[in-house]
Amino acid sequence: MTKSDVADYINSSGNKYGSSCKAAIFLKEFVYGLSDEGTVGRDITDTEKGKDYGIIEGNIIDKDADELNKIRYAHIDMACIMNASEDSYYNVKGATGRPARSIIEFARKLSRVR
């Protein structure tokens, strides 16, 4: 997916269907500090600097990203749910705004936790 004769990186699956996993892997190429070695569910430490960065699950970090010189990001793949091909329930045909409503509700709930 990321090999090309004419570009550094490509984001193409070779067919008309995308994939949220493929998109996340593509974006990972541009985020400093993420490992290619399958970190989900493992404890990871920076042995070179002798620091335990408190990575507790995958790439979820319990310290400030600025402190670690890493970028926190989330890939939200919404292409498959942003449009309705026909009227249904509370959605009318066309752009639904459904992903935006979900993200706003998530942010509201997250703000109450902190």
C-alpha positions as CSV (number, residue, x, y, z in Angstrom):
1,M,0.0,0.0,0.0
2,T,2.8,2.5,0.7
3,K,5.2,1.5,-2.1
4,S,5.3,3.4,-5.3
5,D,7.7,4.0,-8.2
6,V,6.8,7.7,-8.5
7,A,5.8,8.8,-4.9
8,D,7.1,8.4,-1.4
9,Y,3.8,7.1,-0.2
10,I,0.5,6.2,-1.8
11,N,-2.9,5.6,-0.2
12,S,-4.6,3.3,-2.5
13,S,-5.9,-0.2,-2.1
14,G,-6.1,-1.0,-5.7
15,N,-9.9,-1.0,-5.8
16,K,-12.7,1.5,-5.3
17,Y,-13.3,0.4,-1.7
18,G,-11.2,2.0,1.0
19,S,-10.4,0.6,4.4
20,S,-10.2,2.3,7.7
21,C,-7.3,0.0,8.7
22,K,-5.4,0.9,5.5
23,A,-6.0,4.6,6.1
24,A,-4.8,4.4,9.6
25,I,-1.6,2.6,8.5
26,F,-1.1,5.3,5.8
27,L,-1.5,8.1,8.4
28,K,0.8,6.3,10.8
29,E,3.7,7.0,8.3
30,F,3.5,10.7,9.2
31,V,3.2,10.4,13.0
32,Y,6.5,10.4,14.9
33,G,7.0,7.8,17.5
34,L,4.6,5.0,16.5
35,S,6.1,1.6,16.3
36,D,5.7,-0.8,13.4
37,E,6.2,-3.8,15.7
38,G,2.7,-4.4,16.9
39,T,2.3,-2.7,20.2
40,V,-1.3,-3.4,21.1
41,G,-1.6,-4.9,24.6
42,R,2.2,-4.7,25.3
43,D,4.1,-2.5,27.8
44,I,6.6,-0.4,25.9
45,T,9.6,1.4,27.4
46,D,12.3,3.6,25.9
47,T,15.3,1.5,27.0
48,E,17.7,3.7,25.0
49,K,16.9,6.7,27.3
50,G,16.2,4.6,30.3
51,K,12.7,6.1,30.6
52,D,9.4,4.3,31.1
53,Y,6.9,6.4,29.1
54,G,3.9,4.8,30.7
55,I,2.5,3.4,27.5
56,I,-0.1,1.0,28.8
57,E,-2.0,-0.3,25.8
58,G,-0.9,0.0,22.2
59,N,0.0,3.6,21.6
60,I,-2.2,5.1,24.4
61,I,0.1,7.3,26.4
62,D,-0.6,8.4,30.0
63,K,1.8,11.4,29.8
64,D,1.7,14.6,27.8
65,A,2.5,14.1,24.1
66,D,4.5,17.3,24.2
67,E,6.7,15.9,26.9
68,L,7.5,12.8,24.8
69,N,7.8,14.8,21.5
70,K,5.1,12.6,20.1
71,I,1.8,13.5,18.3
72,R,-1.4,12.1,19.6
73,Y,-3.9,11.6,16.8
74,A,-7.1,9.7,16.0
75,H,-8.1,8.5,12.6
76,I,-11.8,8.7,12.2
77,D,-13.0,7.0,9.1
78,M,-16.5,8.3,8.3
79,A,-16.8,7.9,4.5
80,C,-19.0,4.9,4.8
81,I,-21.6,6.6,7.0
82,M,-21.5,10.3,5.9
83,N,-24.1,9.9,3.1
84,A,-27.5,8.2,2.9
85,S,-28.3,6.8,-0.5
86,E,-32.0,7.1,0.2
87,D,-34.4,8.5,2.9
88,S,-34.4,6.4,6.0
89,Y,-35.5,7.0,9.6
90,Y,-34.2,10.4,10.6
91,N,-31.8,10.8,7.7
92,V,-32.7,12.2,4.3
93,K,-31.0,11.3,1.1
94,G,-27.6,13.0,0.9
95,A,-25.1,14.2,3.5
96,T,-26.3,13.1,6.9
97,G,-24.0,14.9,9.4
98,R,-24.0,11.6,11.3
99,P,-20.3,11.5,11.9
100,A,-20.2,15.1,13.2
101,R,-23.0,14.4,15.6
102,S,-21.2,11.3,17.0
103,I,-17.9,13.2,17.4
104,I,-19.6,16.1,19.2
105,E,-21.4,13.7,21.6
106,F,-18.1,11.8,22.3
107,A,-16.4,15.1,23.0
108,R,-19.2,16.2,25.4
109,K,-19.0,12.9,27.3
110,L,-15.2,13.0,27.5
111,S,-15.3,16.6,28.8
112,R,-17.5,15.4,31.7
113,V,-15.0,12.7,32.7
114,R,-12.1,15.1,33.2
